[in-house]
Amino acid sequence: MKGLEFDVVFIAMIVEEYTFNEIDVKLLYVSMTRALHRLFMFSEKNHHELVEKIACE
C-alpha cells in the first residue's frame, strides 16, 4: 500500500524551489506520486532542474 492518493494534486513552488538536497527530493517525489489522475505544478519560473531531472528518470 502506497498511502494516501488523490484525484488531483497541486504543487506550488512560488517563493522557494526544490533543490537537490535529500529532503526536497523525497518531498517532491511523494507529492508527485500521490496524484491518481492529474498533477498540476505552479511556479514563478519556467525552468526547475530538479523537476526536469525527476521527469526524465
N, CA, C and O atoms as a printed pandas DataFrame, in Angstrom:
     atom_number atom_name residue_name chain_id  residue_number  x_coord  y_coord  z_coord
0              1         N          MET        A               1    0.842   -1.188    0.000
1              2        CA          MET        A               1    0.000    0.000    0.000
2              3         C          MET        A               1    0.880    1.243    0.000
3              4         O          MET        A               1    1.868    1.320    0.731
4              5         N          LYS        A               2    0.520    2.181   -0.802
5              6        CA          LYS        A               2    1.335    3.359   -1.054
6              7         C          LYS        A               2    1.012    4.531   -0.139
7              8         O          LYS        A               2    1.855    5.415    0.014
8              9         N          GLY        A               3   -0.136    4.582    0.460
9             10        CA          GLY        A               3   -0.515    5.732    1.269
10            11         C          GLY        A               3   -1.684    6.458    0.635
11            12         O          GLY        A               3   -2.381    5.916   -0.223
12            13         N          LEU        A               4   -1.887    7.681    1.066
13            14        CA          LEU        A               4   -2.993    8.475    0.540
14            15         C          LEU        A               4   -2.780    8.818   -0.926
15            16         O          LEU        A               4   -1.668    9.128   -1.354
16            17         N          GLU        A               5   -3.862    8.756   -1.683
17            18        CA          GLU        A               5   -3.839    9.158   -3.081
18            19         C          GLU        A               5   -5.022   10.090   -3.330
19            20         O          GLU        A               5   -6.054    9.989   -2.667
20            21         N          PHE        A               6   -4.864   10.987   -4.279
21            22        CA          PHE        A               6   -5.883   11.982   -4.568
22            23         C          PHE        A               6   -6.122   12.054   -6.066
23            24         O          PHE        A               6   -5.216   11.785   -6.855
24            25         N          ASP        A               7   -7.331   12.414   -6.463
25            26        CA          ASP        A               7   -7.639   12.563   -7.887
26            27         C          ASP        A               7   -6.766   13.627   -8.529
27            28         O          ASP        A               7   -6.268   13.450   -9.641
28            29         N          VAL        A               8   -6.584   14.740   -7.813
29            30        CA          VAL        A               8   -5.808   15.861   -8.329
30            31         C          VAL        A               8   -4.829   16.319   -7.250
31            32         O          VAL        A               8   -5.179   16.385   -6.072
32            33         N          VAL        A               9   -3.606   16.634   -7.659
33            34        CA          VAL        A               9   -2.599   17.162   -6.741
34            35         C          VAL        A               9   -2.070   18.466   -7.325
35            36         O          VAL        A               9   -1.764   18.541   -8.515
36            37         N          PHE        A              10   -1.962   19.496   -6.479
37            38        CA          PHE        A              10   -1.394   20.784   -6.850
38            39         C          PHE        A              10   -0.093   20.967   -6.087
39            40         O          PHE        A              10   -0.066   20.813   -4.866
40            41         N          ILE        A              11    0.983   21.295   -6.790
41            42        CA          ILE        A              11    2.259   21.595   -6.157
42            43         C          ILE        A              11    2.611   23.030   -6.517
43            44         O          ILE        A              11    2.726   23.375   -7.693
44            45         N          ALA        A              12    2.781   23.857   -5.506
45            46        CA          ALA        A              12    3.106   25.269   -5.741
46            47         C          ALA        A              12    4.546   25.534   -5.335
47            48         O          ALA        A              12    4.940   25.265   -4.200
48            49         N          MET        A              13    5.319   26.058   -6.257
49            50        CA          MET        A              13    6.708   26.438   -5.995
50            51         C          MET        A              13    6.804   27.939   -6.250
51            52         O          MET        A              13    7.355   28.370   -7.263
52            53         N          ILE        A              14    6.270   28.722   -5.334
53            54        CA          ILE        A              14    6.164   30.161   -5.558
54            55         C          ILE        A              14    7.364   30.907   -4.965
55            56         O          ILE        A              14    8.081   31.604   -5.683
56            57         N          VAL        A              15    7.575   30.762   -3.672
57            58        CA          VAL        A              15    8.648   31.512   -3.012
58            59         C          VAL        A              15    9.976   30.772   -3.109
59            60         O          VAL        A              15   10.999   31.364   -3.454
60            61         N          GLU        A              16    9.959   29.490   -2.808
61            62        CA          GLU        A              16   11.179   28.691   -2.847
62            63         C          GLU        A              16   11.001   27.552   -3.840
63            64         O          GLU        A              16    9.883   27.094   -4.072
64            65         N          GLU        A              17   12.084   27.102   -4.416
65            66        CA          GLU        A              17   12.006   25.979   -5.336
66            67         C          GLU        A              17   12.690   24.769   -4.722
67            68         O          GLU        A              17   13.479   24.895   -3.786
68            69         N          TYR        A              18   12.381   23.608   -5.254
69            70        CA          TYR        A              18   13.012   22.388   -4.782
70            71         C          TYR        A              18   14.458   22.351   -5.249
71            72         O          TYR        A              18   14.773   22.743   -6.372
72            73         N          THR        A              19   15.332   21.875   -4.369
73            74        CA          THR        A              19   16.753   21.770   -4.698
74            75         C          THR        A              19   17.157   20.297   -4.683
75            76         O          THR        A              19   16.313   19.423   -4.483
76            77         N          PHE        A              20   18.422   20.024   -4.892
77            78        CA          PHE        A              20   18.904   18.650   -4.969
78            79         C          PHE        A              20   19.226   18.041   -3.603
79            80         O          PHE        A              20   19.862   16.989   -3.546
80            81         N          ASN        A              21   18.802   18.674   -2.493
81            82        CA          ASN        A              21   19.076   18.046   -1.199
82            83         C          ASN        A              21   18.095   16.896   -0.963
83            84         O          ASN        A              21   17.028   16.852   -1.575
84            85         N          GLU        A              22   18.452   15.984   -0.091
85            86        CA          GLU        A              22   17.712   14.734    0.085
86            87         C          GLU        A              22   16.248   14.948    0.471
87            88         O          GLU        A              22   15.373   14.265   -0.062
88            89         N          ILE        A              23   15.965   15.865    1.369
89            90        CA          ILE        A              23   14.582   16.070    1.836
90            91         C          ILE        A              23   13.712   16.643    0.719
91            92         O          ILE        A              23   12.556   16.243    0.583
92            93         N          ASP        A              24   14.239   17.567   -0.080
93            94        CA          ASP        A              24   13.461   18.129   -1.186
94            95         C          ASP        A              24   13.138   17.069   -2.232
95            96         O          ASP        A              24   12.029   17.031   -2.764
96            97         N          VAL        A              25   14.103   16.217   -2.523
97            98        CA          VAL        A              25   13.878   15.146   -3.498
98            99         C          VAL        A              25   12.774   14.216   -3.006
99           100         O          VAL        A              25   11.888   13.846   -3.777
100          101         N          LYS        A              26   12.817   13.838   -1.739
101          102        CA          LYS        A              26   11.799   12.946   -1.176
102          103         C          LYS        A              26   10.425   13.606   -1.152
103          104         O          LYS        A              26    9.429   12.978   -1.510
104          105         N          LEU        A              27   10.364   14.873   -0.730
105          106        CA          LEU        A              27    9.079   15.581   -0.670
106          107         C          LEU        A              27    8.458   15.729   -2.053
107          108         O          LEU        A              27    7.258   15.516   -2.223
108          109         N          LEU        A              28    9.256   16.085   -3.021
109          110        CA          LEU        A              28    8.739   16.251   -4.374
110          111         C          LEU        A              28    8.277   14.907   -4.944
111          112         O          LEU        A              28    7.227   14.833   -5.581
112          113         N          TYR        A              29    9.050   13.859   -4.718
113          114        CA          TYR        A              29    8.672   12.529   -5.205
114          115         C          TYR        A              29    7.343   12.081   -4.595
115          116         O          TYR        A              29    6.459   11.605   -5.307
116          117         N          VAL        A              30    7.206   12.232   -3.290
117          118        CA          VAL        A              30    5.965   11.811   -2.620
118          119         C          VAL        A              30    4.782   12.620   -3.132
119          120         O          VAL        A              30    3.733   12.053   -3.435
120          121         N          SER        A              31    4.935   13.934   -3.232
121          122        CA          SER        A              31    3.806   14.756   -3.680
122          123         C          SER        A              31    3.428   14.446   -5.127
123          124         O          SER        A              31    2.247   14.477   -5.472
124          125         N          MET        A              32    4.401   14.150   -5.972
125          126        CA          MET        A              32    4.101   13.848   -7.373
126          127         C          MET        A              32    3.444   12.480   -7.546
127          128         O          MET        A              32    2.649   12.292   -8.467
128          129         N          THR        A              33    3.758   11.539   -6.688
129          130        CA          THR        A              33    3.220   10.187   -6.842
130          131         C          THR        A              33    1.880    9.988   -6.151
131          132         O          THR        A              33    1.348    8.878   -6.169
132          133         N          ARG        A              34    1.322   11.017   -5.548
133          134        CA          ARG        A              34    0.004   10.910   -4.895
134          135         C          ARG        A              34   -1.145   11.194   -5.840
135          136         O          ARG        A              34   -2.300   10.926   -5.508
136          137         N          ALA        A              35   -0.846   11.734   -7.016
137          138        CA          ALA        A              35   -1.897   12.084   -7.976
138          139         C          ALA        A              35   -2.365   10.838   -8.731
139          140         O          ALA        A              35   -1.556   10.122   -9.321
140          141         N          LEU        A              36   -3.669   10.588   -8.707
141          142        CA          LEU        A              36   -4.232    9.471   -9.461
142          143         C          LEU        A              36   -4.504    9.839  -10.916
143          144         O          LEU        A              36   -4.274    9.035  -11.819
144          145         N          HIS        A              37   -4.996   11.064  -11.141
145          146        CA          HIS        A              37   -5.410   11.452  -12.489
146          147         C          HIS        A              37   -4.708   12.686  -13.027
147          148         O          HIS        A              37   -4.331   12.721  -14.199
148          149         N          ARG        A              38   -4.528   13.688  -12.198
149          150        CA          ARG        A              38   -3.937   14.943  -12.684
150          151         C          ARG        A              38   -2.944   15.493  -11.668
151          152         O          ARG        A              38   -3.155   15.418  -10.458
152          153         N          LEU        A              39   -1.859   16.046  -12.193
153          154        CA          LEU        A              39   -0.836   16.693  -11.382
154          155         C          LEU        A              39   -0.588   18.072  -11.972
155          156         O          LEU        A              39   -0.253   18.200  -13.149
156          157         N          PHE        A              40   -0.752   19.103  -11.152
157          158        CA          PHE        A              40   -0.514   20.478  -11.576
158          159         C          PHE        A              40    0.634   21.042  -10.752
159          160         O          PHE        A              40    0.649   20.926   -9.527
160          161         N          MET        A              41    1.591   21.653  -11.437
161          162        CA          MET        A              41    2.715   22.275  -10.766
162          163         C          MET        A              41    2.754   23.747  -11.159
163          164         O          MET        A              41    2.767   24.087  -12.342
164          165         N          PHE        A              42    2.771   24.608  -10.154
165          166        CA          PHE        A              42    2.776   26.052  -10.379
166          167         C          PHE        A              42    4.088   26.631   -9.890
167          168         O          PHE        A              42    4.597   26.253   -8.835
168          169         N          SER        A              43    4.630   27.557  -10.674
169          170        CA          SER        A              43    5.902   28.158  -10.317
170          171         C          SER        A              43    6.039   29.519  -10.993
171          172         O          SER        A              43    5.436   29.783  -12.033
172          173         N          GLU        A              44    6.851   30.376  -10.372
173          174        CA          GLU        A              44    7.145   31.660  -10.992
174          175         C          GLU        A              44    8.167   31.489  -12.110
175          176         O          GLU        A              44    8.219   32.293  -13.042
176          177         N          LYS        A              45    8.983   30.433  -12.012
177          178        CA          LYS        A              45    9.998   30.178  -13.033
178          179         C          LYS        A              45    9.498   29.103  -13.987
179          180         O          LYS        A              45    8.684   28.256  -13.617
180          181         N          ASN        A              46    9.988   29.147  -15.202
181          182        CA          ASN        A              46    9.626   28.130  -16.185
182          183         C          ASN        A              46   10.552   26.921  -16.133
183          184         O          ASN        A              46   10.232   25.870  -16.687
184          185         N          HIS        A              47   11.693   27.062  -15.474
185          186        CA          HIS        A              47   12.723   26.034  -15.521
186          187         C          HIS        A              47   13.118   25.619  -14.099
187          188         O          HIS        A              47   13.563   26.454  -13.311
188          189         N          HIS        A              48   12.959   24.351  -13.774
189          190        CA          HIS        A              48   13.391   23.805  -12.489
190          191         C          HIS        A              48   14.213   22.553  -12.759
191          192         O          HIS        A              48   13.690   21.556  -13.257
192          193         N          GLU        A              49   15.485   22.604  -12.434
193          194        CA          GLU        A              49   16.385   21.493  -12.738
194          195         C          GLU        A              49   15.949   20.196  -12.064
195          196         O          GLU        A              49   15.987   19.137  -12.692
196          197         N          LEU        A              50   15.538   20.258  -10.806
197          198        CA          LEU        A              50   15.158   19.049  -10.087
198          199         C          LEU        A              50   13.909   18.420  -10.703
199          200         O          LEU        A              50   13.851   17.201  -10.861
200          201         N          VAL        A              51   12.936   19.212  -11.044
201          202        CA          VAL        A              51   11.703   18.699  -11.655
202          203         C          VAL        A              51   12.017   18.050  -12.996
203          204         O          VAL        A              51   11.501   16.975  -13.301
204          205         N          GLU        A              52   12.846   18.685  -13.786
205          206        CA          GLU        A              52   13.222   18.118  -15.076
206          207         C          GLU        A              52   13.992   16.816  -14.918
207          208         O          GLU        A              52   13.784   15.874  -15.682
208          209         N          LYS        A              53   14.874   16.756  -13.937
209          210        CA          LYS        A              53   15.661   15.538  -13.707
210          211         C          LYS        A              53   14.753   14.381  -13.297
211          212         O          LYS        A              53   14.913   13.266  -13.791
212          213         N          ILE        A              54   13.805   14.634  -12.402
213          214        CA          ILE        A              54   12.874   13.596  -11.955
214          215         C          ILE        A              54   11.988   13.158  -13.116
215          216         O          ILE        A              54   11.728   11.965  -13.278
216          217         N          ALA        A              55   11.525   14.097  -13.919
217          218        CA          ALA        A              55   10.638   13.778  -15.033
218          219         C          ALA        A              55   11.327   12.910  -16.082
219          220         O          ALA        A              55   10.671   12.117  -16.757
220          221         N          CYS        A              56   12.629   13.052  -16.223
221          222        CA          CYS        A              56   13.370   12.299  -17.232
222          223         C          CYS        A              56   13.727   10.890  -16.778
223          224         O          CYS        A              56   14.048   10.042  -17.610
224          225         N          GLU        A              57   13.679   10.627  -15.491
225          226        CA          GLU        A              57   14.076    9.293  -14.994
226          227         C          GLU        A              57   12.941    8.337  -14.934
227          228         O          GLU        A              57   13.124    7.185  -14.539
